[in-house]
Amino acid sequence: MIFEDRVYIGNKIRVARRERIFTQEKLAELAGITSKQLSRIETGEYMPSLPTFFKLISALELDISEFGLSHKQKLSRIQEKFIKLINSTSEKELEYCYNVLETILENIKLISN
């Protein structure tokens, strides 16, 4: 990026925080950092680590695309269907389905060899 990344990221986080009427203390708590660290991020003095960045955007319910970034992997139609199914399934059901699928795939490998 040509512009100053720290300043751009800090501004986006500050604007989003204010739009959600979060105090710095509240957002910092949600992201697991101190309010002083958040202040430094918002002013562009400090660049957050990737884990902190993702915690901040998650707490603010932002999408990474709002920062000019994108995940370029194109999912197939069946992958998208699997993701929708996974997101609508309980943890217990998901664990059961995983175990069944794992068994099926192991059997396919045995047959293929």
VOBA-1610 file (N, C-alpha, C; in pm, whole numbers, padded with zeros to 5 digits, always signed):
BEGIN
Met+00084-00118+00000Met+00000+00000+00000Met+00088+00124+00000Ile+00047+00224-00071Ile+00126+00345-00083Ile+00109+00434+00040Phe-00012+00441+00094Phe-00036+00527+00209Phe+00019+00463+00336Glu+00014+00538+00443Glu+00065+00489+00571Glu-00035+00389+00629Asp-00002+00260+00624Asp-00092+00154+00668Asp-00139+00172+00812Arg-00048+00204+00901Arg-00084+00216+01043Arg-00192+00321+01062Val-00178+00433+00996Val-00275+00543+01010Val-00409+00502+00951Tyr-00407+00441+00834Tyr-00529+00397+00768Tyr-00605+00298+00856Ile-00534+00196+00904Ile-00596+00093+00988Ile-00649+00155+01117Gly-00568+00239+01179Gly-00610+00304+01304Gly-00736+00388+01286Asn-00742+00463+01177Asn-00860+00546+01150Asn-00984+00461+01129Lys-00970+00354+01052Lys-01084+00265+01026Lys-01137+00204+01156Ile-01045+00164+01242Ile-01085+00103+01370Ile-01152+00208+01458Arg-01096+00328+01466Arg-01154+00434+01549Arg-01295+00471+01501Val-01311+00489+01370Val-01442+00525+01315Val-01544+00414+01345Ala-01507+00290+01323Ala-01598+00177+01349Ala-01633+00168+01497Arg-01534+00191+01583Arg-01559+00186+01728Arg-01660+00293+01767Arg-01641+00413+01716Arg-01732+00524+01749Arg-01872+00500+01693Glu-01880+00443+01573Glu-02011+00412+01514Glu-02088+00312+01599Arg-02016+00224+01666Arg-02080+00123+01750Arg-02095+00170+01895Ile-02054+00292+01917Ile-02062+00355+02050Ile-01989+00272+02155Phe-01872+00222+02117Phe-01784+00152+02211Phe-01684+00252+02266Thr-01654+00240+02393Thr-01542+00315+02447Thr-01414+00241+02409Gln-01302+00309+02421Gln-01175+00240+02396Gln-01158+00126+02495Glu-01202+00148+02617Glu-01187+00045+02721Glu-01267-00081+02684Lys-01390-00061+02633Lys-01475-00175+02598Lys-01415-00254+02481Leu-01373-00183+02375Leu-01315-00252+02260Leu-01185-00321+02298Ala-01103-00254+02376Ala-00977-00314+02420Ala-01002-00443+02497Glu-01102-00440+02583Glu-01137-00559+02661Glu-01180-00673+02569Leu-01264-00641+02470Leu-01311-00743+02376Leu-01196-00803+02294Ala-01095-00720+02266Ala-00981-00765+02185Ala-00867-00822+02269Gly-00878-00813+02400Gly-00774-00867+02487Gly-00647-00784+02490Ile-00662-00653+02474Ile-00547-00562+02481Ile-00580-00451+02579Thr-00483-00367+02608Thr-00509-00255+02698Thr-00566-00137+02620Ser-00634-00048+02691Ser-00688+00071+02624Ser-00575+00160+02573Lys-00459+00156+02638Lys-00344+00233+02592Lys-00295+00178+02457Gln-00290+00046+02444Gln-00251-00015+02316Gln-00350+00024+02206Leu-00479+00019+02239Leu-00580+00055+02141Leu-00566+00201+02099Ser-00540+00288+02194Ser-00521+00429+02163Ser-00405+00447+02065Arg-00297+00376+02090Arg-00180+00384+02000Arg-00210+00329+01862Ile-00294+00226+01855Ile-00335+00171+01726Ile-00421+00273+01652Glu-00517+00331+01722Glu-00609+00426+01658Glu-00539+00552+01608Thr-00433+00593+01674Thr-00361+00713+01631Thr-00255+00682+01524Gly-00236+00555+01495Gly-00138+00516+01394Gly+00003+00509+01448Glu+00016+00521+01579Glu+00148+00512+01641Glu+00198+00368+01645Tyr+00105+00275+01645Tyr+00138+00134+01664Tyr+00058+00051+01563Met+00121-00046+01501Met+00054-00138+01409Met+00018-00264+01488Pro-00109-00303+01487Pro-00147-00423+01564Pro-00090-00549+01499Ser-00064-00648+01582Ser-00024-00779+01529Ser-00145-00836+01455Leu-00123-00935+01372Leu-00235-00996+01299Leu-00342-01053+01392Pro-00303-01128+01497Pro-00407-01178+01587Pro-00488-01065+01652Thr-00421-00957+01692Thr-00491-00845+01752Thr-00580-00777+01649Phe-00530-00760+01528Phe-00609-00700+01420Phe-00737-00779+01398Phe-00726-00912+01390Phe-00844-00994+01367Phe-00940-00992+01486Lys-00887-00983+01607Lys-00975-00971+01724Lys-01050-00838+01720Leu-00981-00732+01682Leu-01045-00600+01673Leu-01155-00599+01568Ile-01125-00648+01449Ile-01228-00642+01345Ile-01343-00737+01375Ser-01315-00845+01444Ser-01422-00936+01485Ser-01512-00868+01588Ala-01452-00803+01688Ala-01530-00734+01792Ala-01614-00622+01731Leu-01563-00559+01626Leu-01633-00450+01561Leu-01728-00499+01450Glu-01728-00631+01429Glu-01810-00693+01325Glu-01780-00634+01187Leu-01650-00615+01160Leu-01605-00565+01031Leu-01560-00682+00944Asp-01565-00663+00816Asp-01514-00761+00722Asp-01377-00714+00676Ile-01289-00808+00653Ile-01153-00773+00611Ile-01152-00693+00481Ser-01255-00711+00399Ser-01263-00638+00273Ser-01277-00487+00296Glu-01323-00447+00413Glu-01335-00305+00444Glu-01199-00237+00462Phe-01095-00317+00466Phe-00960-00265+00477Phe-00885-00278+00344Gly-00959-00309+00239Gly-00898-00322+00108Gly-00830-00456+00088Leu-00860-00552+00174Leu-00801-00685+00165Leu-00910-00784+00129Ser-00871-00892+00068Ser-00970-00993+00036Ser-00906-01131+00039His-00990-01227+00057His-00948-01366+00050His-00976-01410-00092Lys-00874-01438-00170Lys-00890-01459-00313Lys-00929-01600-00353Gln-00934-01691-00258Gln-00968-01827-00295Gln-01115-01832-00337Lys-01139-01879-00456Lys-01274-01894-00508Lys-01325-02030-00465Leu-01439-02030-00398Leu-01497-02155-00353Leu-01588-02211-00461Ser-01588-02342-00471Ser-01680-02407-00564Ser-01820-02403-00504Arg-01917-02434-00586Arg-02056-02434-00539Arg-02075-02534-00425Ile-02013-02649-00436Ile-02028-02751-00331Ile-01958-02708-00202Gln-01843-02638-00213Gln-01776-02587-00094Gln-01863-02484-00023Glu-01927-02398-00101Glu-02018-02298-00042Glu-02135-02365+00028Lys-02188-02473-00033Lys-02298-02547+00029Lys-02254-02611+00160Phe-02131-02666+00161Phe-02078-02726+00284Phe-02065-02620+00394Ile-02014-02504+00360Ile-01996-02397+00458Ile-02131-02355+00517Lys-02232-02340+00432Lys-02365-02304+00480Lys-02419-02412+00574Leu-02398-02536+00536Leu-02444-02648+00619Leu-02372-02649+00753Ile-02242-02630+00751Ile-02163-02628+00874Ile-02210-02516+00967Asn-02234-02399+00910Asn-02276-02284+00991Asn-02415-02300+01050Ser-02496-02391+00995Ser-02632-02410+01046Ser-02645-02536+01133Thr-02534-02599+01164Thr-02534-02725+01237Thr-02481-02706+01379Ser-02541-02777+01474Ser-02493-02769+01612Ser-02357-02836+01623Glu-02287-02806+01730Glu-02154-02864+01753Glu-02161-03016+01761Lys-02262-03066+01830Lys-02277-03211+01846Lys-02305-03278+01711Glu-02396-03221+01632Glu-02427-03274+01500Glu-02305-03267+01408Leu-02234-03157+01419Leu-02115-03137+01336Leu-02009-03241+01368Glu-01990-03271+01495Glu-01891-03372+01534Glu-01930-03510+01479Tyr-02057-03542+01488Tyr-02105-03670+01435Tyr-02081-03677+01284Cys-02118-03571+01212Cys-02099-03568+01066Cys-01952-03579+01029Tyr-01868-03512+01105Tyr-01724-03519+01079Tyr-01674-03662+01092Asn-01714-03729+01198Asn-01669-03866+01220Asn-01718-03958+01109Val-01841-03940+01064Val-01894-04021+00954Val-01816-03994+00826Leu-01796-03867+00794Leu-01722-03832+00672Leu-01578-03882+00677Glu-01516-03871+00792Glu-01379-03920+00806Glu-01372-04071+00779Thr-01467-04145+00831Thr-01473-04289+00808Thr-01494-04321+00661Ile-01585-04250+00598Ile-01611-04270+00454Ile-01484-04245+00374Leu-01416-04135+00401Leu-01294-04101+00326Leu-01183-04203+00348Glu-01172-04254+00470Glu-01071-04359+00498Glu-01103-04484+00417Asn-01231-04520+00408Asn-01271-04639+00330Asn-01246-04619+00181Ile-01270-04499+00133Ile-01242-04468-00009Ile-01095-04485-00037Lys-01009-04439+00053Lys-00864-04453+00035Lys-00822-04600+00033Leu-00884-04680+00119Leu-00853-04823+00122Leu-00892-04890-00008Ile-01006-04853-00062Ile-01054-04912-00188Ile-00965-04867-00304Ser-00921-04740-00301Ser-00840-04685-00410Ser-00703-04749-00417Asn-00651-04792-00303Asn-00515-04849-00300Asn-00522-04993-00332
//
